[in-house]
Amino acid sequence: MSQITASTCCYCGVGCGVLLEHDGEQILGVQGDPNHPANLGKLCSKGASLHLTGDLDARGLYPELRLGKGLARTRTDWDSALDHAANVFAETIREHGPDSVAFYISGQLLTEDYYAFNKLARALVGTNNIDSNSRLCMSSAVVGYKRSLGADAPPCNYEDIEQSDCLLIIGSNMAYAHPVLFRRLEEAKARRPEMQIIVVDPRRTDTCELADLHLAILPGTDVALLHGILHILLWEGLIDRRYIDAHTEGFDALKTLVHGYNPQMVSELCGISQDSLLQCAMLIGRAPSFLSLWCMGLNQSSSGSAKNSALINLHLATGQIGRPGAGPFSLTGQPNAMGGRETGSLSNLLPGHRDAGNAEHRAEVAQYWGIDSLPESPGLTAIELFEAVREGKVKALWIACTNPAQSLPDQNKVHEALAACPFVVVQEAFFTTETCHYADLLLPAASWGEKEGTVTNSERRVSHVRRAVPAPVEARPDWAITTDFARRLEHLLRPGLPSLFTFDSPQELFEEYKHLTAQRDLDLSGLSYAVLDNQGPQQWPYPAGATSGTPRLYGDGRFPTANGRAQFQAEPYRAAKEKRETRYSLTLNTGRLRDHWHGMSRTGTAARLFGHVPEAVLSLHPDELRRRRLQAGDLIKVRSRRGSLILPVQADEGIRPGQAYLPMHWGDRFLKGLGTNVLTQPAFDPLSKQPELKHAGVEVDKVELPWTFFALVEGNVQQRFQALRPLFDDFAYASLTLTGRERPALLINAACAVAPEPEWLAQIDRLLGLNQGPVLAYDDPRRAVGKRVRIEDGRITAIRLAGETVARDWLKGLWEAGSADADLRRWLLAPLTTPPGAASSTTRSKTLCNCLNVSEGAVCAGIARGLDLDGLKQELRCGTSCGSCVPEIKRLLAQAPAAIQA
């Protein structure tokens, strides 16, 4: 019988409420929760397809243990697995000290999971070597908030986005990264056209479609821009001197600094016109309310802290903070990066927004936990941690719910580190991630919909995450794995002493943790699961005795600093670590795709989510293609000082000449060559230690790989993926992704210089099911060309083209249509390269609307018939669900001839 459980989405920091339809064993469907204040019933394409992800064939179902490097892992039981881990960790700690072990965890863990790990590392092991992938995400925002305002506390809420008179979106493709919030902004703009929206982004993204002003600054010049805006505000008398005098400190030093950032200098540094700079400053300075929104474009930088503080300076100088529609509002990247910051799960933090380097703070937490002291030596941050692993200083590493072998920069060194580490534990729901390859002990974790706890979203709102179905087979919740391991380690490190980990439920962890926040800026002491269940999600602070949360902070002008005043930060603009030069003449920027999430461990199991962007492609401005004599679709080698990748190239007029763009999601599983982050650089901000993932010097060269390969096979996609992916390790280029909607299929494109041995093709055909049965085949050994098509019940179910692949789009189209064209046999059984209908098959028709399966071709055909946006929505229904496709549809309408639009 169908049931409904209210829970929370596991993707971005918006923290959308979801209603899970399930039968007690399996999640059958997902809808937005109309009663959740974050999303009011809306979902993006990722959230709406959550029930389609998490293929059991990709899940970890049993613990697996490797008893020696070079050996295969074998299935084991939980007791043996955790006893072994406890023995190895205890022995390592005894021999090399507590800092010889480390924990690397994730912003996708629940708050209770985070707290358990934090207590394990600091109270039991005695190390500050616990860091999170939030280091790659939000640590610069943490520094910005703490040193400017006194606490890591976003002061705004989502209603401010709808109420503001002027919004500055900087370093965020909000339309892709936080789509539900972007829909709220779109609706607010439609209701109030006078609302002014400024977007600062080197690329012209879907977010820019809503902008009244787009500043396409040169990558990394944000600090210069923000100082230049303040320079103009000062010149025009558009600062709030009364607010500055009453509530801030340090303005005179900042005023002296920005005096030199005149419009001419800033326009030249940033690559924008003086007029657009002046327009931006005047929109901000004259607005009754001014709100800023930012994400990775500011944070992922070697000057990320300076960028954050320079932006907050604008709010303090104009008094635009603490009231409706105003304030500096960091958009959190992960679903519970905020919860990680709150529990102290970065190496430099402690629970309750305390600092690990503060003796008083350490003493408070130690007393609460009932131990003598907490470790004093600084913990290693993400980049430092993996370098210490590579150097042999960290000898046992526990990784939970994250995939550093895809997400960290300078992937060659990361893979070296993981390969060299004597003992690697990976606690993970999906055993298909790149990091799992290095696990000596692999522990199956429960995933979304299978565990209970809390998360905090970008607006400080705590939601109750409820379990709908049991975890599969032997998978366990993260908090349970962590506390079970901790109890075993206690017996070895502190025998006979009372346990620190007597938790039997996530609720008990929350109840212990929340009192560490009492009378702190984030006070959660009045919250409980019962409050969240009875009153719904709540914004902190929510102290004991409170009856409601706190919508905004700092409305009284008092800040949680020593003297109650906010602090201006005067830091000069510093150029990015890597500048364009002859050897590396392009600047690489990275970012998100609309329908995928992070390393695709979850979204990569849903074939339909590849419909919009089917494979990794490097984007260059058309002028760059012409200058380099490249055509869209050509294979190129993109190289940086750290590594190289081979992949196709495409034209994108949204990128300025001299720049390149590559989505962040591609790792070695989907794109041979260690993925996007083999190129990115590990240089990091000196304060936040957040790496510069969005700025790397690269060069592009065309490559000639004459022997090409294409395959498509439906059914058992995860099993086939696992079997086939290793066979392409020796290829120069190999892309393995999924495709299809009702019939998911594995899609392979590959190329190399010389045809592989016939035995290789025979092995491929066996795995594709093309070695026997109703298979049409053609081979030309002299040209090393071979074709295979399997036809069952009148339709294609598998394809393999070797040696030449010009027909791949035509054949894929036949497969999608569920038919076998009458010309197929004639083409297949003859030495022809050009397929029937080649003129119409060269352009792939991607899925524009993933929610309702509407292709770009269908939209273009509708436009050709004279349909406008409303007509397209009515006839095709595109854009009527999550709305993420609407900006792209508007671009197609704008490109159509005026006669068609008339």
Beta strands, then each sheet from edge to edge (+ up, - down):
strand 1: 3-8
strand 2: 17-22
strand 3: 27-32
strand 4: 64-65
strand 5: 74-75
strand 6: 101-105
strand 7: 130-132
strand 8: 166-170
strand 9: 196-200
strand 10: 213-215
strand 11: 248-249
strand 12: 290-294
strand 13: 327-330
strand 14: 349-350
strand 15: 354-355
strand 16: 396-400
strand 17: 423-428
strand 18: 441-444
strand 19: 453-456
strand 20: 461-465
strand 21: 538-539
strand 22: 566-567
strand 23: 586-591
strand 24: 618-620
strand 25: 635-639
strand 26: 644-651
strand 27: 659-663
strand 28: 696-702
strand 29: 707-714
strand 30: 733-739
strand 31: 745-752
strand 32: 775-780
strand 33: 785-792
strand 34: 795-802
strand 35: 847-849
strand 36: 854-855
sheet 1: 1+ 2- 3+
sheet 2: 5+ 4- 18+ 17+ 16+ 6+ 7+
sheet 3: 10+ 9+ 8+ 12+ 13+
sheet 4: 11+ 22+
sheet 5: 14+ 15-
sheet 6: 19+ 20- 21+
sheet 7: 23+ 27+ 24- 26- 25+ 28- 23+
sheet 8: 30+ 31- 29+ 34- 33+ 32-
sheet 9: 35+ 36-
end
